[in-house]
Amino acid sequence: MRFFFRFLLISMFLAGGTVACSGGNGTNCTSNDNCSDGKVCCEGSCKVSSECSKACTGTKCQSQDDCSNNQTCTDGCCVDKGTACTGTKCQSKDDCTNGQVCQNNCCVDGGGGPSCKKVDDCAEGQDCVGASGSGVCQACAKTCDSSLDCSGDGITCYRGCCRAAPCTNDSGCSDPSKPRCNTETGQCVACVENKDCQELSTICDSKLFSCKKVECTDDADCPSTKPVCNKEVYRCEEEPVCKVDADCTDPQLSRCDPKADGGKGACKKGACTPCTSDDECGPDADYCISTSQGLKDGRKCLRGCTENSDCPTGFDCEESVGGKAIVGPGIKVCFPRIQYCSNPCDNKQCNSDEFCNLEKGGVCELKPAACKPCLDGDASACNEPGKTGNQCLDLGGNKFCGKACSSDSDCPTDQKSGDGSTREFKCVGGQCTALDGCK
């Protein structure tokens, strides 16, 4: 009799598990088949699917034998091998951190949906999941028709999901651990600015909006060996060599490159200082310019610029010289107007009848004289480079240079004519004109 009763119990269990979950309303089940009234088997109990955040979305299992060869039985659910949870296990997204979502009972990085900054960017029944202000739209953990479907302090039904209603100011944030309202996302967060973080050497993480520990927030937090707090990375560093040009006192190293040497800065060569490579010159925008790039006394450092006001007297902000780019497209430097950093004619001693020819590198040449032959309409032969005033005159059908004058006294008195006699000039029409026609 006892054997028969045991046989009957085993037969009933194999037939459908009605002993384990009578009528689908018991607390024990192994599959959805054990449940009724549209409920699903979740963690061994029959529940409404919306209440079952851990409901398996694939094949249910009790052992590896219930899954295919490329799957493994994890927490009662067959999942693809390689996707078994290796991180934090979860029942809902509230169990996850750092913008992760709960999928197949495991916290994983969010993704796959439209990007969003706040809940209102997503469709009804979706939540904005991810780092505050840079998330993706995902199906919410629990859907609802009204707030009666939701439970928990501050939880309401908003846009088809059980969640905290978006905040508009700090008064809408009741959780002491998240007292500030990020008005851009409508989320209550731990902080929105550094002063919200009260602990020593903490700042507000601009992506997670939570307080995080850093090495320093001020120089006072740093030791004497590294006395300066770099507030861009909140790290103690050695005293910088320079931050601005005024920190550089050597005339040959007058330009500060504040990014050099890992941010400690370095004083580098200034404008018109001899160089061999770009690295020797100032910040990134400064360059070592050679003669092939148009600087006639290169190689020398020239500083970068965006407009003429960035340049010293005698220099213009140029991208090209003679139609050729100095450095490259869109790159400008303060370029000397005379194409020399140092004028070769400065302090040059020439005779009274000579001039210093800058175009020829500062050599002394005879000044253009009256009666010098010239071409019709071209007075360049009659003037020093860069100067005007002397004209090319037509004297008896021949072309000769005149000399600018306002009276006869401005004209030559010692020039010899072809026969060896002293040539006489008269100031005619503002030009010294030879009476013998320059014969």
C-alpha positions in Angstrom: 0.0 0.0 0.0 2.8 2.4 1.0 4.6 1.5 -2.3 1.5 2.3 -4.3 1.1 5.7 -2.6 4.7 6.7 -3.5 4.1 5.5 -7.1 1.0 7.7 -7.3 2.8 10.8 -6.0 5.7 10.4 -8.5 3.2 9.9 -11.4 1.3 13.1 -10.5 4.5 15.1 -10.3 5.7 13.9 -13.7 2.2 14.6 -15.2 2.3 18.3 -14.6 3.6 19.1 -11.1 0.2 19.7 -9.7 1.4 18.7 -6.3 4.2 21.3 -6.5 1.9 24.1 -7.6 -1.7 23.3 -7.0 -4.0 25.1 -9.5 -1.1 27.5 -10.3 -1.6 29.4 -7.0 1.0 27.8 -4.8 4.4 29.2 -4.0 6.4 26.4 -5.7 6.9 26.0 -9.4 9.5 24.9 -11.9 8.1 26.3 -15.1 5.3 28.5 -16.5 3.3 25.4 -17.1 2.8 25.0 -13.3 1.1 28.4 -13.2 -2.4 29.6 -14.2 -4.3 32.8 -14.7 -1.6 34.1 -17.0 1.0 34.1 -14.3 4.7 33.1 -14.9 7.1 31.1 -12.8 9.6 33.5 -11.2 12.1 32.4 -8.5 10.0 29.4 -7.7 6.7 31.3 -7.4 3.8 32.0 -9.7 3.6 35.8 -10.3 2.2 38.4 -12.6 4.9 39.0 -15.3 5.1 42.8 -14.5 6.0 41.9 -10.9 8.7 39.5 -12.0 11.8 41.5 -12.7 13.9 38.4 -12.9 11.6 36.4 -15.2 13.6 34.4 -17.7 13.1 35.6 -21.2 14.5 32.3 -22.7 14.1 28.6 -21.9 13.7 27.8 -18.2 16.0 25.2 -16.7 16.8 23.2 -13.6 20.1 21.7 -14.9 22.4 21.9 -17.8 20.5 19.0 -19.4 17.6 21.3 -20.0 19.7 23.7 -22.3 21.3 23.3 -25.7 25.0 22.7 -26.2 25.7 26.4 -26.8 23.9 27.5 -23.6 24.4 27.2 -19.9 21.8 27.0 -17.1 22.2 30.2 -15.0 19.7 31.1 -12.3 17.1 28.9 -13.8 17.4 30.3 -17.3 19.2 29.0 -20.4 21.6 31.7 -21.6 24.1 31.7 -24.4 27.6 30.6 -23.3 29.8 33.6 -23.0 26.9 35.8 -21.9 26.5 34.2 -18.4 26.7 36.9 -15.7 30.3 37.8 -14.8 29.3 41.0 -13.1 26.8 42.0 -10.4 23.6 39.9 -10.3 20.3 41.8 -10.1 16.5 41.7 -9.9 16.0 45.1 -11.3 18.1 48.1 -12.6 18.0 49.5 -9.1 20.5 46.8 -8.2 23.0 48.1 -10.8 25.3 51.1 -10.8 27.2 53.3 -13.3 24.4 53.4 -15.8 24.1 49.6 -16.2 20.7 47.8 -16.8 19.4 44.5 -15.5 19.2 41.9 -18.3 18.8 38.1 -17.6 19.5 38.8 -13.9 22.8 40.4 -14.6 24.0 44.0 -14.6 25.2 44.9 -18.1 26.0 48.1 -19.9 23.0 49.8 -21.4 22.6 50.2 -25.1 20.6 49.4 -28.1 18.0 52.1 -27.8 17.6 55.8 -28.9 19.9 58.2 -27.0 18.4 60.3 -24.3 19.1 62.9 -21.7 15.9 62.6 -19.7 12.9 60.3 -19.3 10.7 62.6 -21.4 13.0 61.9 -24.4 11.8 58.3 -24.4 8.5 56.6 -25.4 5.8 55.6 -22.9 6.9 52.5 -21.0 10.6 53.3 -21.4 13.3 54.7 -19.1 16.4 56.7 -19.8 19.1 54.4 -18.7 22.8 55.3 -18.4 25.1 58.0 -17.2 23.1 61.1 -16.2 22.5 63.1 -19.4 23.9 60.6 -21.8 21.7 57.5 -21.7 19.7 55.3 -23.9 16.0 54.5 -23.9 15.3 51.0 -22.5 12.1 49.2 -21.4 11.4 50.1 -17.8 11.8 47.6 -15.0 8.1 47.8 -14.1 5.3 49.1 -16.3 2.1 50.6 -14.8 -1.3 52.1 -15.7 -1.6 54.1 -12.4 0.3 54.8 -9.3 -1.7 51.9 -7.6 0.5 49.5 -9.6 3.6 50.9 -8.0 5.1 50.6 -4.5 7.9 52.3 -2.5 8.6 55.7 -1.1 8.4 58.4 -3.7 7.6 55.9 -6.5 4.7 56.8 -8.8 3.4 55.9 -12.2 5.0 58.3 -14.7 4.8 57.8 -18.5 3.9 54.1 -18.1 6.7 53.2 -15.7 6.9 52.9 -11.9 9.6 55.4 -11.0 10.4 58.6 -9.1 8.7 61.6 -10.8 11.3 63.9 -12.5 12.4 66.8 -10.3 12.4 70.4 -11.3 14.3 71.8 -8.3 16.0 70.5 -5.2 12.8 70.5 -3.2 11.6 67.6 -5.3 14.5 65.4 -4.0 13.7 63.7 -0.7 16.5 61.1 -0.7 19.3 62.5 1.6 21.9 60.7 -0.5 20.6 62.5 -3.7 19.6 66.0 -2.5 20.3 67.9 -5.7 18.1 68.1 -8.8 19.8 67.9 -12.2 17.3 70.1 -14.0 18.7 69.0 -17.4 17.7 65.4 -16.8 15.1 65.7 -14.2 17.0 63.3 -11.9 17.9 63.7 -8.2 21.6 63.3 -7.9 24.3 63.5 -5.2 25.8 66.6 -6.6 25.8 69.1 -9.5 28.8 71.2 -8.6 32.0 70.7 -6.5 30.7 72.6 -3.5 28.0 70.0 -3.0 30.8 67.6 -2.0 31.6 68.2 1.7 34.3 65.6 2.3 37.9 66.7 2.1 39.5 66.4 -1.4 36.2 65.4 -3.2 34.7 66.8 -6.4 31.5 66.3 -8.3 31.9 63.9 -11.2 30.5 65.8 -14.2 29.3 62.6 -15.9 27.9 60.5 -13.0 26.9 63.5 -10.8 28.3 61.8 -7.7 31.1 62.9 -5.4 34.5 61.2 -6.0 37.8 61.4 -4.1 40.7 63.2 -5.8 44.3 63.9 -4.8 43.8 67.6 -4.3 41.4 70.4 -4.8 43.8 73.2 -3.7 47.5 73.7 -3.2 47.0 73.3 0.6 46.2 69.6 0.0 49.7 69.0 -1.6 53.1 68.1 0.0 56.1 70.3 -0.3 57.7 68.0 -2.9 54.7 68.6 -5.2 53.2 71.8 -3.9 50.9 72.7 -6.8 47.4 71.3 -7.3 46.7 71.0 -11.1 43.0 71.7 -11.0 42.4 70.4 -14.5 43.2 66.8 -13.3 43.2 67.5 -9.5 46.7 66.1 -9.0 49.6 67.4 -7.0 52.5 68.4 -9.2 55.9 70.1 -9.0 56.1 73.8 -9.2 55.8 74.7 -12.9 58.7 76.3 -14.7 56.4 78.8 -16.4 52.8 79.6 -17.1 53.1 82.8 -19.2 55.9 84.5 -21.1 56.6 86.9 -18.2 57.9 83.9 -16.2 60.8 83.5 -18.7 63.6 85.9 -17.9 66.3 84.7 -20.4 66.1 86.9 -23.5 67.0 83.9 -25.7 64.3 81.7 -24.0 61.5 84.3 -23.8 58.5 82.2 -24.8 56.6 79.9 -22.3 55.2 76.6 -23.5 52.9 75.8 -20.5 52.1 72.3 -21.9 55.7 71.1 -22.1 57.2 68.5 -19.8 53.9 67.0 -18.8 52.4 70.3 -17.9 55.3 71.7 -15.9 56.1 74.2 -18.7 59.3 75.2 -20.4 60.9 78.4 -21.5 61.7 78.2 -25.2 63.2 80.3 -27.9 61.4 83.5 -28.8 60.8 85.3 -32.1 63.8 85.7 -34.4 66.0 83.5 -32.3 68.1 81.0 -34.3 66.7 77.5 -34.2 67.0 74.0 -35.9 63.6 72.6 -35.2 60.0 73.6 -34.3 60.3 72.0 -30.8 62.9 74.6 -29.8 60.4 77.4 -30.4 57.6 78.6 -28.0 54.2 76.9 -27.7 52.7 74.6 -30.4 51.8 77.6 -32.7 55.4 78.8 -33.0 57.6 77.5 -35.8 61.2 77.4 -36.9 61.2 79.1 -40.3 63.9 78.6 -42.9 65.0 80.5 -46.0 63.1 78.1 -48.2 59.9 79.3 -46.4 60.6 82.9 -47.3 62.6 84.2 -44.3 65.8 85.5 -45.9 67.9 85.2 -42.7 66.3 81.9 -41.5 66.3 79.5 -39.7 64.7 81.4 -36.9 61.7 81.1 -34.6 58.5 83.0 -35.5 55.5 83.1 -33.2 52.0 82.0 -34.2 49.2 84.4 -34.6 45.6 84.8 -35.8 45.6 88.6 -36.6 48.0 91.5 -37.0 47.4 92.8 -33.5 49.1 89.6 -32.2 52.4 90.7 -33.8 55.0 93.2 -32.8 55.8 96.4 -34.8 57.3 95.6 -38.2 55.6 92.2 -38.5 52.3 91.1 -40.1 50.3 88.0 -39.4 50.8 86.0 -42.6 49.8 82.6 -44.0 51.9 82.9 -47.2 54.7 84.9 -48.7 55.0 85.4 -52.5 51.9 83.2 -53.0 53.5 80.3 -51.2 52.4 79.0 -47.8 54.9 79.6 -45.1 54.0 76.6 -42.9 50.8 75.1 -44.3 47.1 75.9 -45.1 45.4 77.9 -42.3 48.6 78.3 -40.3 49.8 81.9 -39.7 52.9 83.4 -38.1 54.1 86.9 -37.4 56.3 87.5 -40.5 58.7 90.4 -40.8 57.7 92.9 -43.5 61.2 93.2 -44.9 61.5 89.3 -44.9 64.5 89.6 -42.6 64.4 89.2 -38.8 67.5 91.5 -38.6 67.8 94.2 -41.2 71.2 93.7 -42.9 71.3 97.4 -43.8 71.1 98.5 -40.1 74.5 100.1 -39.2 75.8 99.5 -42.7 78.4 102.1 -43.8 78.1 103.1 -47.5 79.8 106.0 -49.4 77.7 109.1 -50.0 77.0 108.2 -53.6 76.0 104.6 -52.5 73.0 103.0 -50.9 72.5 99.7 -49.0 70.5 97.3 -51.3 68.4 95.3 -48.9 67.1 93.1 -51.8 70.6 91.9 -52.4 71.3 91.1 -48.8 72.7 94.5 -47.7 75.4 95.3 -50.2 76.4 98.9 -51.0 75.6 100.0 -54.6 75.9 103.3 -56.5 72.7 105.4 -56.2 70.8 105.7 -59.5 72.1 108.9 -61.1 70.6 111.5 -63.4 71.2 110.6 -67.1 71.2 106.9 -66.4 69.5 105.1 -69.3 66.0 103.7 -68.6 63.1 102.1 -70.4 60.0 104.1 -71.4 57.5 104.3 -68.6 59.7 102.2 -66.2 61.3 104.4 -63.5 62.5 101.5 -61.4 66.1 101.9 -62.7 66.0 105.5 -61.6 65.2 104.8 -57.9 66.6 102.9 -55.0 64.5 99.7 -54.2 61.4 100.7 -52.4 61.6 104.4 -53.3 60.0 106.6 -55.9 60.3 110.2 -57.2 62.9 110.0 -60.0 61.3 109.7 -63.4 62.4 108.2 -66.8 62.6 111.2 -69.1 62.4 111.5 -72.9 65.4 113.6 -74.0 65.5 114.0 -77.8 64.0 110.6 -78.4 66.3 108.9 -75.9 65.3 107.7 -72.4 67.3 108.9 -69.4 66.7 109.2 -65.7 65.9 112.5 -64.1 66.2 113.4 -60.5 63.4 114.7 -58.3 64.0 118.4 -57.4 62.2 121.5 -56.3 64.9 123.9 -57.5 68.2 124.0 -59.5 70.2 123.7 -56.2 68.9 120.1 -55.8 70.6 119.0 -59.1 74.1 117.5 -59.6 77.0 120.0 -60.1 79.8 117.6 -60.6 78.6 115.2 -63.3 80.8 115.0 -66.4 79.4 115.0 -69.9 80.7 112.8 -72.8 83.4 115.4 -73.8 84.7 115.7 -70.2 83.1 119.0 -69.4 80.9 119.5 -66.4 77.3 118.8 -67.2 74.7 121.5 -66.4 71.3 120.6 -65.0 68.1 122.6 -64.6 65.0 121.7 -62.4 62.3 121.4 -65.0 58.9 120.1 -64.1 60.2 118.7 -60.8 63.1 116.8 -62.4 66.7 117.6 -62.8 67.2 117.7 -66.6 70.6 117.8 -68.4 70.8 120.7 -70.8 73.0 118.6 -73.2 70.3 115.9 -73.4 72.7 113.4 -71.5 75.0 113.2 -74.5 
